[in-house]
Amino acid sequence: MGGPAVSEVRTLPVPEGLAGMRVDAGLARLLGLSRTVVAGLTEAGVVLLDGSPVSKSDRLAAGSWLEVTLPEPARPTEVRAEPVRGLRVLHDDADLVVVDKPVGVAAHPSPGWSGPTVLEGLAAAGIQIAAAGPAERHGVVHRLDVGTSGLMAVAKSSRGYSALKRAFRDRSVAKHYRALVQGHPDPTRGTIDAPIARHPQHDWRFAVVAGGKPSVTHYEVIEAFPAASLCEVTLQTGRTHQIRVHFAALRHPCCGDLTYGADPALAQRLGLERQWLHAARLGFPHPADDRWVEFTSPDPEDLRRALDVLAAQA
C-alpha cells in the first residue's frame, strides 16, 4: 500500500527579468504552472517571499527568494481524457502518433502541473498509447517544454516505444528547431559543445557545468535583424532545456526566455510571453520497416507576429 502524498518544496531567487511582476504571473513563468494554480497556492499560504506569505497580486523584487510548497498528487492509474485546444495530429498509425504541440501544453501529467497535456489530448481523441515506460508518461519517448511548441512523436505499440527509444538513444533522429535569439551570434554558423547539468545554485534551471552531460547543438543564422537573429538549430543530443541553456551561455538567449536571461523589454516589444523556440522538423526511421519518415510544422502565430515586428523595424 502506498504512503501519503509527499510535498515538494522549491526554493528559487527572483531573476531580474521578473522584477515588478505579479506573483501569479512570475511564478507561473518560473515553474511552468498556470496562474490559476499559483493563485490557489498563494491562497493556501504555501508561497513565501523572503520567508513571508504573499498574495497573488503582490509584486516580485529582484534578488528576493521564493519558497513554494507543491503538493504531489497521487499518480493516476490512467490518463484522463481532456480535449486540448490547438493540438494537431499529423500522423497516426499502429506504432506511433506525431503531434504538433501548441505552447502552454505539457507532454504528460506531472506534480504541480494542472494545465493541458499531450497525453490527455490524445486520450480525448480516442488514440490509445502504448503502456510502456513510467505510468505517468506512457508512450512518451521525448518531450518539449511547456513553453516550446512543435513536433512530438508518441509511441502507440511496444514495438514503437522500443524502436523510438533506441533511435533517440542512438541519435538517429533528426531534430530541427527554429530559434530567435538576441543579438548576432559570431560565427553565424557553428557548434556549441558544452556539458549541461542542473544549475549548482538554482535547481529550477540548467546550466553549462563542468562534469555535466555531454551536449552538442549545431546552429546557423538564417536571417538577421537589428536586435535578434533567426537560427536553424539541430540537436545532436537532447538534454533538458539544451537549446535555451546553450544560447544563454553564449549570451544570446532565446528572445522571450526570461528564465535564461532574455531582455524583458525586447520580449514585451515583440509581444512574446514565452521563449521564441519551435520544434519545426522531426525525422526518424519508422519502427515497422526502418523507412525514413519526416514531419514539419510551421511557426505558430505568436512567433510569426514577433518576426513581423522585427521585420517592420529593420
Sine and cosine of phi, psi and omega as CSV:
sin_phi,cos_phi,sin_psi,cos_psi,sin_omega,cos_omega
0.00,0.00,0.72,-0.70,-0.04,-1.00
-0.96,0.29,0.42,-0.91,0.02,-1.00
-0.99,0.11,-0.05,-1.00,-0.01,-1.00
-0.93,0.37,0.38,-0.93,0.04,-1.00
-0.89,0.46,0.62,-0.78,-0.05,-1.00
-0.97,-0.24,0.71,-0.71,0.03,-1.00
-0.99,0.11,0.53,-0.85,0.05,-1.00
-0.93,-0.38,0.79,-0.61,0.02,-1.00
-0.97,-0.23,0.83,-0.56,0.03,-1.00
-0.93,-0.37,0.79,-0.61,0.04,-1.00
-0.87,-0.49,0.81,-0.58,-0.09,-1.00
-0.45,-0.89,0.51,-0.86,0.01,-1.00
-0.99,0.15,0.39,-0.92,0.08,-1.00
-1.00,0.07,0.89,-0.45,0.01,-1.00
-0.95,0.32,0.35,-0.94,-0.03,-1.00
-0.82,0.57,-0.62,0.79,-0.08,-1.00
-0.90,0.43,-0.30,0.96,-0.02,-1.00
-0.97,-0.24,0.05,1.00,0.00,-1.00
-0.85,0.53,0.74,-0.67,0.01,-1.00
1.00,0.06,-0.13,0.99,-0.01,-1.00
-0.99,0.15,0.49,-0.87,0.07,-1.00
-0.89,0.46,0.48,-0.88,-0.02,-1.00
-0.86,0.52,-0.70,0.72,-0.06,-1.00
-0.91,0.42,-0.64,0.77,-0.01,-1.00
-0.95,0.32,-0.70,0.71,-0.05,-1.00
-0.92,0.38,-0.70,0.71,-0.02,-1.00
-0.93,0.36,-0.54,0.84,0.07,-1.00
-0.87,0.49,-0.66,0.75,0.03,-1.00
-0.92,0.38,-0.69,0.72,-0.08,-1.00
-0.91,0.41,-0.65,0.76,-0.14,-0.99
-0.95,-0.30,-0.03,1.00,-0.01,-1.00
0.95,0.32,0.44,0.90,0.02,-1.00
-0.99,-0.14,0.31,-0.95,0.13,-0.99
-0.98,0.19,0.40,-0.91,0.02,-1.00
-0.91,0.43,-0.49,0.87,0.04,-1.00
-0.90,0.44,-0.68,0.74,0.03,-1.00
-0.90,0.44,-0.70,0.72,0.00,-1.00
-0.88,0.47,-0.64,0.77,0.03,-1.00
-0.87,0.49,-0.65,0.76,0.04,-1.00
-0.90,0.43,-0.60,0.80,0.02,-1.00
-0.93,0.38,-0.63,0.77,0.03,-1.00
-0.92,0.39,-0.63,0.77,0.03,-1.00
-0.90,0.45,-0.51,0.86,0.02,-1.00
-0.99,0.17,-0.10,0.99,0.04,-1.00
0.97,0.22,0.36,0.93,-0.06,-1.00
-0.96,-0.28,0.23,0.97,0.13,-0.99
-0.92,-0.38,0.90,-0.44,-0.04,-1.00
-0.91,-0.41,0.65,-0.76,0.10,-1.00
-0.88,-0.48,0.92,-0.40,-0.10,-0.99
0.79,0.61,0.65,0.76,0.12,-0.99
1.00,0.02,-0.08,1.00,-0.03,-1.00
-0.90,-0.43,0.64,-0.77,0.03,-1.00
-0.88,0.48,0.56,-0.83,0.00,-1.00
-0.81,-0.59,0.31,-0.95,0.11,-0.99
-0.99,-0.14,0.22,-0.98,-0.05,-1.00
-0.90,0.43,-0.43,0.91,-0.06,-1.00
-1.00,-0.08,-0.04,1.00,0.08,-1.00
-0.90,0.44,0.35,-0.94,-0.05,-1.00
-0.98,-0.22,0.57,-0.82,0.00,-1.00
-1.00,0.07,0.54,-0.84,0.05,-1.00
-0.85,-0.53,0.73,-0.68,-0.01,-1.00
-0.84,0.54,0.68,-0.73,0.03,-1.00
1.00,0.02,-0.24,0.97,0.08,-1.00
-0.95,0.31,0.29,-0.96,-0.03,-1.00
-0.91,-0.41,0.77,-0.63,0.07,-1.00
-0.99,-0.14,0.66,-0.75,0.12,-0.99
-0.79,-0.62,0.86,-0.52,-0.08,-1.00
-0.81,-0.58,0.77,-0.64,0.07,-1.00
-0.98,-0.18,0.91,-0.42,-0.02,-1.00
-0.98,-0.22,0.88,-0.48,0.07,-1.00
-0.94,0.33,0.70,-0.71,0.04,-1.00
-1.00,-0.05,0.91,-0.40,-0.02,-1.00
-0.94,0.34,0.40,-0.91,0.10,-0.99
-0.88,0.48,0.65,-0.76,-0.02,-1.00
-0.93,0.37,0.76,-0.65,-0.03,-1.00
-0.95,0.31,0.50,-0.87,0.04,-1.00
-0.98,0.19,-0.38,0.93,0.08,-1.00
-0.50,-0.87,0.45,-0.90,-0.01,-1.00
-0.97,0.26,0.75,-0.67,0.04,-1.00
-0.94,0.35,0.41,-0.91,0.02,-1.00
-0.99,-0.16,0.94,-0.34,0.01,-1.00
-0.72,-0.69,0.86,-0.52,0.05,-1.00
-0.85,0.53,0.64,-0.77,-0.01,-1.00
-0.89,-0.45,0.91,-0.41,-0.02,-1.00
-0.90,0.44,0.77,-0.64,0.06,-1.00
1.00,0.01,-0.16,0.99,0.02,-1.00
-0.97,0.23,0.86,-0.52,-0.04,-1.00
-0.92,-0.39,0.74,-0.67,0.09,-1.00
-1.00,-0.02,0.89,-0.45,-0.03,-1.00
-1.00,-0.07,-0.45,0.89,-0.05,-1.00
-0.43,-0.90,0.64,-0.77,-0.03,-1.00
-0.51,-0.86,0.90,-0.45,0.09,-1.00
-0.65,-0.76,-0.20,-0.98,-0.12,-0.99
-0.92,0.39,-0.41,0.91,-0.11,-0.99
-0.97,-0.24,-0.44,0.90,-0.11,-0.99
-0.35,-0.94,0.30,-0.96,0.13,-0.99
-0.75,-0.66,0.65,-0.76,0.05,-1.00
-0.91,-0.42,0.78,-0.62,-0.03,-1.00
-0.85,-0.53,0.40,-0.92,0.15,-0.99
-0.97,-0.26,0.96,-0.28,-0.12,-0.99
-1.00,0.06,0.79,-0.61,0.08,-1.00
-0.98,0.21,0.28,-0.96,0.09,-1.00
-0.90,0.44,0.48,-0.88,0.04,-1.00
1.00,0.07,0.17,0.99,-0.02,-1.00
-0.85,-0.53,0.79,-0.62,0.05,-1.00
-1.00,0.10,0.33,-0.94,0.02,-1.00
-0.93,0.37,-0.65,0.76,-0.08,-1.00
-0.44,-0.90,0.26,-0.97,0.03,-1.00
-0.88,0.47,0.53,-0.85,0.04,-1.00
-0.38,-0.92,0.34,-0.94,0.00,-1.00
-0.84,0.54,0.73,-0.68,0.05,-1.00
1.00,0.06,-0.16,0.99,0.00,-1.00
-0.96,-0.29,0.87,-0.49,0.00,-1.00
-0.92,-0.39,0.05,1.00,-0.01,-1.00
-0.99,0.16,-0.10,-0.99,-0.04,-1.00
-0.94,0.33,0.43,-0.90,0.05,-1.00
-0.72,-0.69,0.39,-0.92,0.04,-1.00
-0.87,0.49,-0.69,0.72,-0.05,-1.00
-0.89,0.45,-0.62,0.79,0.04,-1.00
-0.91,0.41,-0.64,0.77,0.02,-1.00
-0.91,0.42,-0.62,0.78,0.03,-1.00
-0.93,0.38,-0.64,0.77,0.04,-1.00
-0.88,0.47,-0.64,0.77,0.01,-1.00
-0.91,0.41,-0.48,0.88,0.02,-1.00
-1.00,0.09,0.04,1.00,0.03,-1.00
0.98,0.20,0.34,0.94,-0.01,-1.00
-0.99,-0.12,0.88,-0.47,-0.06,-1.00
-1.00,0.03,0.79,-0.62,-0.07,-1.00
-0.99,-0.15,0.47,-0.88,0.01,-1.00
-0.87,0.50,0.69,-0.73,0.08,-1.00
-0.99,0.12,0.89,0.46,-0.05,-1.00
-0.74,-0.68,0.61,-0.79,-0.06,-1.00
1.00,-0.02,-0.01,-1.00,0.01,-1.00
-0.83,0.56,0.53,-0.84,-0.14,-0.99
-0.84,0.55,-0.62,0.78,-0.08,-1.00
-0.98,0.19,-0.17,0.99,0.02,-1.00
-0.66,-0.75,0.72,0.69,0.07,-1.00
-0.79,0.61,0.73,-0.69,0.09,-1.00
0.99,0.16,-0.21,0.98,-0.06,-1.00
-0.99,0.12,0.87,-0.50,-0.02,-1.00
-0.95,-0.31,-0.29,0.96,0.11,-0.99
-0.41,-0.91,0.35,-0.94,-0.10,-0.99
-0.75,-0.66,0.39,-0.92,0.19,-0.98
-0.90,-0.44,0.54,-0.84,0.08,-1.00
-0.86,0.50,0.42,-0.91,0.08,-1.00
-0.81,0.58,-0.63,0.78,-0.05,-1.00
-1.00,0.05,0.12,0.99,0.05,-1.00
-0.92,-0.40,0.73,-0.68,0.00,-1.00
-0.98,-0.18,0.23,-0.97,0.14,-0.99
0.81,-0.59,-0.42,-0.91,-0.26,-0.97
-1.00,0.05,0.71,-0.70,0.10,-1.00
-0.68,-0.73,0.62,-0.79,0.12,-0.99
-0.95,-0.32,0.70,-0.71,0.01,-1.00
-0.80,-0.60,0.70,-0.71,-0.06,-1.00
-0.99,0.17,0.65,-0.76,0.05,-1.00
-0.95,-0.32,-0.19,0.98,-0.01,-1.00
-0.70,-0.72,0.31,-0.95,0.06,-1.00
-0.88,0.48,-0.64,0.77,0.05,-1.00
-0.88,0.47,-0.68,0.73,0.01,-1.00
-0.89,0.45,-0.68,0.74,0.00,-1.00
-0.89,0.46,-0.75,0.66,-0.03,-1.00
-0.89,0.45,-0.68,0.73,-0.05,-1.00
-0.93,0.38,-0.67,0.74,0.00,-1.00
-0.93,0.37,-0.65,0.76,0.06,-1.00
-0.86,0.51,-0.69,0.73,0.01,-1.00
-0.90,0.43,-0.67,0.74,0.00,-1.00
-0.88,0.47,-0.68,0.74,0.04,-1.00
-0.92,0.39,-0.63,0.77,0.00,-1.00
-0.90,0.43,-0.65,0.76,-0.04,-1.00
-1.00,0.09,0.00,1.00,0.03,-1.00
0.88,0.48,0.62,0.79,0.07,-1.00
-0.98,-0.19,0.30,0.95,0.06,-1.00
-0.97,-0.26,0.73,-0.69,0.06,-1.00
-1.00,-0.05,0.90,-0.43,-0.02,-1.00
-0.88,-0.47,0.95,-0.31,-0.06,-1.00
-0.89,-0.45,0.76,-0.65,-0.02,-1.00
-0.86,-0.51,0.34,-0.94,0.21,-0.98
-0.91,-0.41,0.76,-0.65,-0.04,-1.00
-0.70,-0.71,0.74,-0.67,0.12,-0.99
-0.99,-0.16,0.91,-0.42,-0.07,-1.00
-0.91,-0.41,0.45,-0.90,-0.01,-1.00
-0.95,0.33,0.61,-0.80,0.06,-1.00
0.96,0.27,-0.41,-0.91,-0.11,-0.99
-0.72,-0.70,0.98,-0.19,0.02,-1.00
-0.84,0.55,0.66,-0.75,0.03,-1.00
-0.75,-0.66,0.91,-0.41,0.17,0.99
-0.97,0.25,0.22,-0.98,-0.02,-1.00
-0.98,0.20,-0.21,0.98,0.13,-0.99
-0.70,-0.71,0.74,-0.67,-0.04,-1.00
-0.15,-0.99,-0.07,-1.00,0.01,-1.00
-0.79,-0.62,0.75,-0.66,0.08,-1.00
-0.97,-0.23,0.93,-0.37,-0.03,-1.00
-0.89,-0.47,1.00,-0.07,-0.09,-1.00
-0.52,-0.86,0.75,-0.66,-0.07,-1.00
-0.93,0.37,0.57,-0.82,-0.05,-1.00
-0.84,-0.54,0.66,-0.75,0.10,-1.00
-0.48,-0.88,0.10,-1.00,0.10,-1.00
-0.86,0.51,0.58,-0.81,0.01,-1.00
-0.85,0.52,0.73,-0.69,-0.07,-1.00
-0.89,0.46,-0.42,0.91,0.03,-1.00
-0.96,-0.30,-0.46,0.89,-0.13,-0.99
-0.82,-0.57,0.99,-0.15,-0.13,-0.99
-0.97,0.26,-0.01,1.00,0.02,-1.00
-1.00,0.06,-0.08,1.00,0.08,-1.00
-0.60,-0.80,0.05,-1.00,-0.06,-1.00
-0.90,-0.44,0.19,-0.98,-0.06,-1.00
-0.38,-0.92,0.29,-0.96,0.18,-0.98
-0.96,0.28,0.89,-0.46,-0.11,-0.99
-0.70,-0.71,0.76,-0.65,0.07,-1.00
-0.85,0.52,0.75,-0.66,-0.03,-1.00
1.00,0.01,-0.02,1.00,0.06,-1.00
-0.96,0.29,-0.06,-1.00,-0.01,-1.00
-0.97,0.26,0.67,-0.74,0.03,-1.00
-0.82,0.57,0.73,-0.69,-0.08,-1.00
-0.60,-0.80,0.80,-0.60,-0.08,-1.00
-0.75,-0.66,0.81,-0.59,0.00,-1.00
-0.81,-0.59,0.78,-0.63,0.09,-1.00
-0.97,-0.26,0.63,-0.77,-0.02,-1.00
-0.60,-0.80,0.36,-0.93,0.12,-0.99
-0.53,-0.85,0.78,-0.63,0.07,-1.00
-0.96,0.27,0.82,-0.58,-0.01,-1.00
-0.94,-0.33,-0.27,0.96,0.07,-1.00
-0.37,-0.93,0.74,-0.67,-0.02,-1.00
-0.92,-0.38,0.69,-0.73,0.08,-1.00
-0.88,-0.47,0.20,-0.98,0.00,-1.00
-0.83,0.55,-0.59,0.81,-0.10,-0.99
-0.94,-0.33,-0.15,0.99,-0.14,-0.99
-0.38,-0.93,0.21,-0.98,0.00,-1.00
-0.74,-0.68,0.71,-0.70,0.08,-1.00
-1.00,-0.02,0.82,-0.57,-0.09,-1.00
-0.86,-0.51,0.56,-0.83,0.27,-0.96
-1.00,-0.07,0.77,-0.64,-0.11,-0.99
-0.81,-0.58,0.73,-0.69,0.05,-1.00
-0.87,-0.50,0.77,-0.64,0.01,-1.00
-1.00,-0.06,0.80,-0.60,0.14,-0.99
-1.00,0.01,-0.54,0.84,0.11,-0.99
-0.87,-0.49,0.05,-1.00,-0.06,-1.00
-0.67,-0.74,0.89,0.45,0.00,-1.00
-0.99,0.15,0.39,-0.92,0.06,-1.00
-0.86,0.50,0.78,-0.62,0.03,-1.00
0.88,0.47,0.39,0.92,-0.17,-0.99
-0.83,0.56,-0.78,0.63,-0.04,-1.00
-0.89,0.45,-0.69,0.72,-0.02,-1.00
-0.88,0.47,-0.69,0.72,-0.02,-1.00
-0.92,0.38,-0.72,0.70,-0.06,-1.00
-0.90,0.44,-0.70,0.71,0.01,-1.00
-0.94,0.34,-0.56,0.83,0.08,-1.00
-0.89,0.45,-0.61,0.80,0.02,-1.00
-0.91,0.42,-0.47,0.88,0.06,-1.00
-0.99,0.12,-0.01,1.00,-0.09,-1.00
0.92,0.40,0.53,0.85,0.11,-0.99
-0.75,-0.66,0.89,0.45,-0.06,-1.00
-0.89,0.45,0.39,-0.92,0.09,-1.00
-0.87,0.50,0.71,-0.70,0.04,-1.00
-0.83,0.55,0.70,-0.71,0.01,-1.00
1.00,0.06,-0.12,0.99,-0.08,-1.00
-1.00,0.00,0.98,0.20,-0.07,-1.00
-0.90,0.43,-0.48,0.88,0.02,-1.00
-0.87,0.48,-0.54,0.84,-0.05,-1.00
-0.93,-0.37,0.50,0.87,0.22,-0.98
1.00,-0.03,0.26,0.97,0.04,-1.00
-0.93,0.37,0.43,-0.90,0.00,-1.00
-0.97,0.25,0.90,-0.44,-0.03,-1.00
-0.90,0.43,-0.49,0.87,0.02,-1.00
-0.92,0.38,-0.66,0.76,0.05,-1.00
-0.92,0.39,-0.66,0.76,0.03,-1.00
-0.86,0.52,-0.68,0.73,0.00,-1.00
-0.91,0.41,-0.66,0.75,0.00,-1.00
-0.90,0.44,-0.56,0.83,-0.02,-1.00
-1.00,0.03,-0.07,1.00,-0.02,-1.00
0.94,0.33,0.46,0.89,-0.06,-1.00
-1.00,-0.07,0.76,-0.65,0.10,-0.99
-0.92,-0.39,0.22,0.98,0.05,-1.00
-0.36,-0.93,0.11,-0.99,0.02,-1.00
-0.93,0.37,0.62,-0.78,0.04,-1.00
-0.99,0.15,1.00,-0.01,-0.05,-1.00
-0.45,-0.89,0.80,-0.60,-0.11,-0.99
-0.64,-0.77,0.78,-0.62,0.07,-1.00
-0.98,0.17,0.99,-0.14,-0.23,-0.97
-1.00,-0.06,-0.41,0.91,-0.04,-1.00
-0.55,-0.83,0.67,-0.74,-0.02,-1.00
-0.63,-0.78,0.83,-0.56,0.01,-1.00
-0.70,-0.71,0.52,-0.86,-0.02,-1.00
-0.24,-0.97,0.30,-0.95,0.09,-1.00
-0.95,0.31,0.75,-0.66,-0.02,-1.00
-0.93,0.37,0.69,-0.73,-0.03,-1.00
-0.85,0.53,-0.47,0.88,-0.09,-1.00
-0.96,0.28,-0.66,0.75,-0.13,-0.99
-0.57,-0.82,0.18,0.98,0.03,-1.00
0.92,0.39,0.15,0.99,0.07,-1.00
-0.93,0.36,0.58,-0.82,-0.04,-1.00
-0.97,0.25,0.78,-0.63,0.08,-1.00
-0.83,-0.55,0.56,-0.83,-0.05,-1.00
-0.58,-0.82,0.60,-0.80,-0.07,-1.00
-0.74,-0.67,0.50,-0.87,-0.01,-1.00
-0.76,-0.65,0.41,-0.91,0.01,-1.00
-0.65,-0.76,0.78,-0.63,0.04,-1.00
-0.96,0.27,0.31,-0.95,0.06,-1.00
-0.87,0.50,0.72,-0.70,0.08,-1.00
-0.95,0.33,0.19,-0.98,-0.18,-0.98
-0.86,0.51,-0.69,0.73,-0.07,-1.00
-0.91,0.42,-0.56,0.83,0.01,-1.00
-0.97,0.25,-0.59,0.81,0.07,-1.00
-0.89,0.45,-0.65,0.76,0.00,-1.00
-0.87,0.49,-0.65,0.76,0.00,-1.00
-0.90,0.44,-0.64,0.77,0.05,-1.00
-0.91,0.41,-0.62,0.78,0.02,-1.00
-0.88,0.47,-0.64,0.77,0.02,-1.00
-0.89,0.45,-0.70,0.71,0.01,-1.00
-0.90,0.44,-0.69,0.73,-0.01,-1.00
-0.90,0.45,-0.59,0.80,-0.01,-1.00
-0.94,0.34,-0.43,0.90,-0.05,-1.00
-0.99,-0.14,-0.03,1.00,-0.03,-1.00
-0.94,0.33,0.00,0.00,0.00,0.00
